[in-house]
Amino acid sequence: MKINWIRKRFTIMIVPDANRDVVRFRVHSVFFYVVPALIALLAVLTVALYLMQLEKNGANSRLKEMIAGQSKMFDETVSEKDAQIERLQNELVELAEQAKQVEGKMDELKKLESELKSLAGEGGASVTSRAEPRAPTLQQGGVGGTSLPPTDADIGQLIDETKSRYDNIDEQMDELLGSLPETKQKLLAMQAKLRATPTIWPVDSRNITSDFGLRTDPFTKKPSFHDGIDIGANTGDPVYAAADGVVREAGWDGASGNHIVISHATGLRTHYMHLSRILVKKGQSVQKGEKIGLVGSTGRSTGPHLHYGVEQNGKLINPLPYLQASQGGK
């Protein structure tokens, strides 16, 4: 029965209007199964395509968000790296400035070392001649000019210059470390020589009452040779050792009265006469400026004063040039 129904044919009539012929279609009964099936399939395909489009749009949206997030992260990373590079560049510039300052100080040290060598009796021109000319010192004041970002070449050149400066500083430091101990020893030797040279006044007074050389003798009123200088002072004023040395004589005689003779490492001897009191003993080591006695008027003397003499190679010489070298200071 059902098979028979499927085999049946149907006539579909379409009446446009009263004045036109009726249109007839004969269709197989299968048509009523196929058409709904096609409509249903089309609906399913439409829904499927719509869902697929929604999924695609969602995926695109998520991809865009992920790309945007990564782009933001990349921009932040680049910005952070740029900040780090700028900070490193600034630190490099500061390091270069410090290298210039240290180089300038090294030049000053080399100049000082050269001067010390000169003081020690050794020419130091050869040291400073090897030093490069010192760059002008940066001073406080106005600055200006255009602001241009540094190139890789600029940074590379600054790195090379800074490295070269520090290499040069290392060489100068090695040179100074090698020469300064020798200079120090020479200065110590010179200092010891100066301490053993009678360059200070033996009393606080600067009143010379009788010069070295020919004079009229105060007792005989006849020409005589005075082998020292007389420095007027008050009885009891301190008498100082004019240089480091060892006491060779400390006693009394009729002409010198209470007197002291000190020998010095420079080969000189100093004489101190007419003292009211002796404060050192024979064989005692004394230092420059140490109090060794008191001013008096003992022996062949007309009044309180210190007779001071300097002996060189057994001969008494004028002590005044040594005292003038001290510029009048004790």
TORBAKOL-64810 format. One line per field, with one value per residue (C-alpha): residue in three letters; x, z, y; residue number from 0. Coordinates in Angstrom, 2 decimals. Layout:
residu = [ALA; ...] .
xx = [X; ...] .
zz = [Z; ...] .
yy = [Y; ...] .
num = [NUM; ...] .
// end
This chain:
residu = [MET; LYS; ILE; ASN; TRP; ILE; ARG; LYS; ARG; PHE; THR; ILE; MET; ILE; VAL; PRO; ASP; ALA; ASN; ARG; ASP; VAL; VAL; ARG; PHE; ARG; VAL; HIS; SER; VAL; PHE; PHE; TYR; VAL; VAL; PRO; ALA; LEU; ILE; ALA; LEU; LEU; ALA; VAL; LEU; THR; VAL; ALA; LEU; TYR; LEU; MET; GLN; LEU; GLU; LYS; ASN; GLY; ALA; ASN; SER; ARG; LEU; LYS; GLU; MET; ILE; ALA; GLY; GLN; SER; LYS; MET; PHE; ASP; GLU; THR; VAL; SER; GLU; LYS; ASP; ALA; GLN; ILE; GLU; ARG; LEU; GLN; ASN; GLU; LEU; VAL; GLU; LEU; ALA; GLU; GLN; ALA; LYS; GLN; VAL; GLU; GLY; LYS; MET; ASP; GLU; LEU; LYS; LYS; LEU; GLU; SER; GLU; LEU; LYS; SER; LEU; ALA; GLY; GLU; GLY; GLY; ALA; SER; VAL; THR; SER; ARG; ALA; GLU; PRO; ARG; ALA; PRO; THR; LEU; GLN; GLN; GLY; GLY; VAL; GLY; GLY; THR; SER; LEU; PRO; PRO; THR; ASP; ALA; ASP; ILE; GLY; GLN; LEU; ILE; ASP; GLU; THR; LYS; SER; ARG; TYR; ASP; ASN; ILE; ASP; GLU; GLN; MET; ASP; GLU; LEU; LEU; GLY; SER; LEU; PRO; GLU; THR; LYS; GLN; LYS; LEU; LEU; ALA; MET; GLN; ALA; LYS; LEU; ARG; ALA; THR; PRO; THR; ILE; TRP; PRO; VAL; ASP; SER; ARG; ASN; ILE; THR; SER; ASP; PHE; GLY; LEU; ARG; THR; ASP; PRO; PHE; THR; LYS; LYS; PRO; SER; PHE; HIS; ASP; GLY; ILE; ASP; ILE; GLY; ALA; ASN; THR; GLY; ASP; PRO; VAL; TYR; ALA; ALA; ALA; ASP; GLY; VAL; VAL; ARG; GLU; ALA; GLY; TRP; ASP; GLY; ALA; SER; GLY; ASN; HIS; ILE; VAL; ILE; SER; HIS; ALA; THR; GLY; LEU; ARG; THR; HIS; TYR; MET; HIS; LEU; SER; ARG; ILE; LEU; VAL; LYS; LYS; GLY; GLN; SER; VAL; GLN; LYS; GLY; GLU; LYS; ILE; GLY; LEU; VAL; GLY; SER; THR; GLY; ARG; SER; THR; GLY; PRO; HIS; LEU; HIS; TYR; GLY; VAL; GLU; GLN; ASN; GLY; LYS; LEU; ILE; ASN; PRO; LEU; PRO; TYR; LEU; GLN; ALA; SER; GLN; GLY; GLY; LYS] .
xx = [0.00; 2.81; 4.76; 1.79; 1.57; 5.17; 4.56; 1.68; 1.92; 0.38; -0.77; -0.07; -2.25; -1.35; -4.14; -2.55; -5.86; -9.21; -7.88; -4.90; -4.58; -4.13; -0.55; -0.32; 2.75; 2.85; 5.30; 6.21; 5.29; 9.04; 9.20; 7.45; 10.28; 13.27; 12.40; 11.95; 15.11; 17.03; 15.60; 16.57; 20.07; 20.45; 19.38; 21.89; 24.65; 23.70; 23.82; 27.11; 28.66; 27.40; 28.92; 32.17; 32.22; 31.62; 34.51; 36.71; 35.82; 36.58; 39.89; 40.76; 39.83; 41.97; 44.85; 44.57; 44.57; 47.58; 49.44; 48.52; 49.76; 53.00; 53.44; 52.92; 55.36; 57.86; 57.45; 57.97; 61.06; 62.45; 61.72; 63.42; 66.43; 66.62; 66.59; 69.33; 71.40; 70.94; 71.94; 75.03; 75.91; 75.62; 77.77; 80.31; 80.40; 80.88; 83.62; 85.33; 85.17; 86.59; 89.40; 90.22; 90.26; 92.44; 94.75; 95.03; 95.84; 98.45; 100.04; 100.10; 101.69; 104.33; 105.02; 105.33; 107.62; 109.75; 109.98; 110.90; 113.66; 114.91; 114.92; 116.82; 119.45; 118.26; 116.82; 113.24; 112.64; 112.84; 109.82; 107.54; 108.68; 107.18; 103.81; 101.19; 100.01; 97.30; 93.82; 92.15; 90.30; 86.51; 85.24; 81.78; 79.78; 77.21; 76.87; 74.74; 74.51; 72.28; 71.22; 71.97; 71.63; 75.01; 75.78; 77.40; 80.58; 80.52; 80.11; 82.85; 85.25; 84.53; 85.13; 88.47; 89.55; 88.57; 90.39; 93.45; 93.36; 93.17; 95.98; 98.06; 97.21; 98.30; 101.63; 102.15; 101.27; 103.77; 106.39; 105.67; 105.65; 109.05; 110.62; 108.97; 110.79; 114.14; 113.03; 111.87; 115.26; 117.00; 114.69; 115.30; 119.04; 118.66; 116.52; 119.17; 121.82; 119.73; 119.23; 123.00; 123.62; 123.71; 121.05; 119.09; 119.97; 121.45; 119.55; 116.25; 118.02; 119.09; 121.22; 124.75; 127.13; 130.35; 130.82; 133.16; 136.58; 138.88; 137.85; 139.28; 139.80; 137.46; 140.19; 143.49; 141.96; 144.24; 143.27; 142.42; 140.67; 137.26; 136.63; 132.86; 129.93; 128.72; 124.93; 123.72; 121.20; 120.14; 121.80; 119.87; 118.36; 118.31; 121.04; 120.04; 122.01; 122.21; 122.08; 121.94; 125.27; 127.40; 128.90; 132.71; 133.55; 131.59; 133.74; 135.49; 138.64; 139.87; 139.08; 135.85; 134.44; 131.76; 131.66; 130.32; 131.61; 129.31; 130.40; 127.93; 127.64; 128.25; 131.84; 131.14; 131.56; 129.73; 131.08; 129.03; 130.99; 130.61; 127.67; 126.35; 125.41; 126.04; 123.09; 124.76; 127.65; 130.53; 129.56; 125.86; 123.79; 121.73; 119.04; 118.62; 116.88; 117.49; 118.42; 122.07; 122.95; 122.16; 123.55; 126.11; 129.30; 131.94; 135.56; 136.91; 133.65; 132.46; 128.80; 126.10; 126.15; 126.75; 129.90; 128.88; 131.33; 131.30; 134.35; 134.97; 137.90; 139.62; 139.19; 136.67; 134.49; 131.82; 128.60; 126.36; 125.66; 124.22; 122.02; 120.86; 119.91; 117.45; 115.78; 116.15; 114.00; 114.92] .
zz = [0.00; 0.96; -2.17; -4.28; -2.70; -3.52; -7.15; -7.42; -9.32; -8.32; -10.35; -9.05; -10.56; -10.52; -11.43; -12.18; -12.68; -14.43; -17.82; -18.01; -18.48; -15.52; -15.19; -14.28; -12.95; -12.57; -9.90; -8.54; -4.96; -4.13; -4.58; -1.25; 0.44; -1.42; -1.16; 2.64; 2.96; 0.84; 2.85; 6.08; 4.74; 3.63; 7.09; 8.73; 6.42; 7.10; 10.86; 10.54; 8.45; 10.92; 13.85; 11.96; 11.22; 14.90; 15.85; 13.22; 14.45; 18.04; 17.00; 15.09; 18.10; 20.43; 17.96; 17.73; 21.54; 21.78; 19.09; 20.79; 24.15; 22.64; 20.79; 24.02; 25.82; 22.99; 23.08; 26.86; 26.47; 23.75; 25.86; 28.87; 26.77; 25.32; 28.85; 29.88; 26.83; 27.55; 31.19; 30.12; 27.64; 30.38; 32.67; 29.87; 29.43; 33.20; 33.17; 30.31; 32.27; 35.34; 33.18; 32.04; 35.65; 36.81; 33.87; 34.89; 38.48; 37.23; 35.27; 38.47; 40.34; 37.66; 37.77; 41.56; 41.30; 38.80; 41.17; 44.03; 41.90; 41.14; 44.85; 45.47; 42.96; 39.97; 36.80; 36.27; 32.84; 31.25; 33.25; 32.33; 28.72; 28.28; 29.59; 27.05; 27.08; 29.65; 28.32; 29.41; 32.69; 32.45; 34.29; 35.56; 33.20; 30.44; 27.93; 24.82; 21.32; 19.43; 20.92; 18.61; 19.57; 19.68; 16.93; 17.37; 15.92; 18.54; 21.37; 19.96; 19.66; 23.24; 24.49; 22.63; 23.95; 27.53; 27.35; 25.94; 28.75; 31.44; 29.75; 29.78; 33.45; 34.28; 32.54; 34.39; 37.71; 37.08; 36.20; 39.34; 41.53; 40.14; 40.58; 43.73; 46.18; 44.76; 44.92; 48.49; 49.49; 47.88; 49.65; 52.96; 52.34; 51.44; 54.54; 56.69; 55.05; 55.71; 59.31; 59.61; 58.01; 60.46; 58.86; 61.91; 64.26; 67.52; 69.59; 69.24; 68.91; 65.49; 66.88; 65.50; 67.63; 65.86; 62.35; 61.11; 59.95; 60.81; 63.63; 66.45; 69.47; 72.29; 74.91; 73.21; 70.76; 68.08; 64.73; 65.14; 63.28; 64.64; 63.76; 64.30; 64.86; 68.16; 68.65; 71.45; 73.82; 77.47; 80.07; 80.41; 76.89; 75.35; 72.95; 70.28; 68.28; 64.72; 63.24; 64.16; 65.48; 68.34; 71.14; 70.81; 73.50; 76.49; 78.99; 79.99; 79.06; 79.70; 76.27; 75.35; 78.86; 78.96; 75.44; 73.27; 70.00; 67.93; 64.90; 62.09; 59.41; 56.72; 57.94; 59.60; 63.27; 65.15; 68.14; 70.95; 73.42; 76.57; 77.91; 81.38; 81.53; 79.55; 79.23; 77.27; 77.77; 75.57; 73.28; 73.48; 70.25; 69.77; 67.27; 65.26; 67.38; 70.67; 73.63; 74.56; 76.84; 78.10; 76.98; 79.30; 79.45; 80.61; 79.41; 77.35; 76.98; 77.53; 78.11; 77.58; 74.04; 72.06; 70.03; 67.22; 64.75; 61.92; 61.17; 57.81; 57.25; 60.35; 59.33; 60.84; 58.15; 58.14; 59.53; 58.23; 54.76; 56.49; 58.68; 55.72; 53.96; 56.78; 56.03; 59.61; 61.03; 63.82] .
yy = [0.00; 2.31; 1.41; 2.24; 5.66; 6.37; 5.48; 7.89; 11.14; 14.44; 17.40; 20.90; 23.59; 27.26; 29.71; 33.11; 35.00; 34.62; 35.68; 33.35; 29.65; 27.40; 26.03; 22.39; 20.49; 16.81; 15.74; 12.37; 11.65; 11.42; 15.21; 15.65; 13.73; 15.17; 18.87; 18.93; 16.86; 19.37; 22.26; 20.58; 19.82; 23.44; 24.62; 22.30; 23.49; 27.10; 26.58; 24.68; 27.45; 30.03; 28.15; 27.72; 31.47; 32.22; 29.91; 31.52; 35.00; 33.92; 32.43; 35.59; 37.69; 35.56; 35.66; 39.44; 39.72; 37.41; 39.38; 42.66; 41.31; 40.07; 43.35; 45.27; 43.01; 43.43; 47.22; 47.21; 45.00; 47.24; 50.32; 48.73; 47.72; 51.23; 52.64; 50.23; 51.14; 54.84; 54.29; 52.33; 55.06; 57.68; 55.55; 55.19; 58.97; 59.41; 56.77; 58.59; 61.86; 60.12; 58.72; 62.25; 63.48; 60.58; 61.18; 64.83; 63.85; 61.41; 64.25; 66.31; 63.41; 62.99; 66.71; 66.55; 63.52; 65.42; 68.38; 66.06; 64.57; 68.06; 68.87; 65.66; 66.74; 64.71; 66.21; 65.12; 66.59; 63.14; 62.00; 64.84; 64.84; 61.38; 62.51; 63.50; 67.11; 67.48; 68.17; 71.42; 71.10; 71.38; 74.45; 75.38; 77.60; 77.72; 74.89; 74.41; 72.99; 70.59; 67.27; 64.33; 60.66; 58.89; 56.44; 53.05; 54.55; 57.33; 54.84; 52.60; 55.51; 56.61; 53.06; 52.91; 56.33; 55.45; 52.11; 53.86; 56.41; 53.73; 51.77; 54.94; 55.51; 51.96; 52.54; 55.83; 54.21; 51.40; 54.01; 56.02; 52.92; 52.06; 55.50; 56.87; 54.55; 55.68; 59.30; 58.76; 57.37; 60.33; 62.75; 61.00; 61.25; 64.92; 65.48; 63.80; 66.00; 69.11; 68.10; 67.70; 71.11; 74.10; 76.29; 77.51; 80.33; 79.03; 81.63; 83.46; 86.81; 88.10; 90.93; 90.47; 92.53; 91.51; 90.08; 87.37; 88.58; 91.47; 93.78; 95.90; 93.68; 94.84; 94.32; 95.26; 97.77; 96.31; 94.73; 91.05; 88.26; 87.22; 83.55; 83.60; 85.96; 87.37; 87.40; 89.67; 88.05; 88.04; 85.88; 82.62; 82.70; 79.19; 78.10; 75.56; 73.00; 74.34; 70.80; 67.12; 65.90; 64.57; 66.69; 66.58; 69.14; 70.41; 72.29; 75.49; 77.41; 80.90; 82.35; 80.54; 80.18; 77.52; 76.20; 73.36; 71.88; 69.67; 67.59; 66.94; 64.23; 66.81; 67.19; 70.54; 71.48; 74.22; 76.17; 77.76; 79.93; 82.11; 80.06; 80.57; 76.90; 73.71; 71.30; 68.45; 66.06; 65.00; 62.10; 62.92; 62.92; 66.06; 67.01; 70.16; 72.79; 70.95; 73.20; 72.57; 75.50; 79.00; 82.37; 83.93; 86.02; 83.56; 83.60; 86.47; 88.43; 92.00; 91.07; 88.43; 87.08; 83.87; 83.46; 81.12; 79.60; 77.04; 74.90; 73.24; 70.85; 72.22; 75.85; 78.27; 79.91; 82.60; 81.00; 83.81; 82.25; 79.17; 81.36; 83.42; 80.17; 79.54; 82.93; 83.95; 81.11; 78.72] .
num = [0; 1; 2; 3; 4; 5; 6; 7; 8; 9; 10; 11; 12; 13; 14; 15; 16; 17; 18; 19; 20; 21; 22; 23; 24; 25; 26; 27; 28; 29; 30; 31; 32; 33; 34; 35; 36; 37; 38; 39; 40; 41; 42; 43; 44; 45; 46; 47; 48; 49; 50; 51; 52; 53; 54; 55; 56; 57; 58; 59; 60; 61; 62; 63; 64; 65; 66; 67; 68; 69; 70; 71; 72; 73; 74; 75; 76; 77; 78; 79; 80; 81; 82; 83; 84; 85; 86; 87; 88; 89; 90; 91; 92; 93; 94; 95; 96; 97; 98; 99; 100; 101; 102; 103; 104; 105; 106; 107; 108; 109; 110; 111; 112; 113; 114; 115; 116; 117; 118; 119; 120; 121; 122; 123; 124; 125; 126; 127; 128; 129; 130; 131; 132; 133; 134; 135; 136; 137; 138; 139; 140; 141; 142; 143; 144; 145; 146; 147; 148; 149; 150; 151; 152; 153; 154; 155; 156; 157; 158; 159; 160; 161; 162; 163; 164; 165; 166; 167; 168; 169; 170; 171; 172; 173; 174; 175; 176; 177; 178; 179; 180; 181; 182; 183; 184; 185; 186; 187; 188; 189; 190; 191; 192; 193; 194; 195; 196; 197; 198; 199; 200; 201; 202; 203; 204; 205; 206; 207; 208; 209; 210; 211; 212; 213; 214; 215; 216; 217; 218; 219; 220; 221; 222; 223; 224; 225; 226; 227; 228; 229; 230; 231; 232; 233; 234; 235; 236; 237; 238; 239; 240; 241; 242; 243; 244; 245; 246; 247; 248; 249; 250; 251; 252; 253; 254; 255; 256; 257; 258; 259; 260; 261; 262; 263; 264; 265; 266; 267; 268; 269; 270; 271; 272; 273; 274; 275; 276; 277; 278; 279; 280; 281; 282; 283; 284; 285; 286; 287; 288; 289; 290; 291; 292; 293; 294; 295; 296; 297; 298; 299; 300; 301; 302; 303; 304; 305; 306; 307; 308; 309; 310; 311; 312; 313; 314; 315; 316; 317; 318; 319; 320; 321; 322; 323; 324; 325; 326; 327; 328; 329] .
// end
